[in-house]
Amino acid sequence: MIDVSALGGVHTLNLSGCSSVVDVSALGGVHTLSLNCCENVSDVSALGGIHSLDLSGCLNVTDVSALGGVNILHLNGCNVSDDGTND
């Protein structure tokens, strides 16, 4: 597991494909964040204040209810559904 807590003040951060990233709770202050295909990320509840967030291919992300404040959100290939079940 890689500790990314020191990166919380970065403006733009691309961690696409980083399978060692698990805890992204400290990244809520990032403006533009790409976690494309970060297979071990599941809890994204702290990321609701991010302007642009790419979670494409993050198969373990199932609950995006806290992301209502995100302006641009990419969820392609996620196991998120609008009926409360994971498809």
Stockholm file with secondary structure:
# STOCKHOLM 1.0

chainA/1-87         MIDVSALGGVHTLNLSGCSSVVDVSALGGVHTLSLNCCENVSDVSALGGIHSLDLSGCLNVTDVSALGGVNILHLNGCNVSDDGTND
#=GR chainA/1-87 SS CBCCGGGTTCSEEECTTCTTBCCCGGGTTCSEEECTTCTTCCCCGGGTTCSEEECTTCTTCCCCGGGTTCSEEECTTCCCCSSSSCC
#=GC SS_cons        CBCCGGGTTCSEEECTTCTTBCCCGGGTTCSEEECTTCTTCCCCGGGTTCSEEECTTCTTCCCCGGGTTCSEEECTTCCCCSSSSCC
//
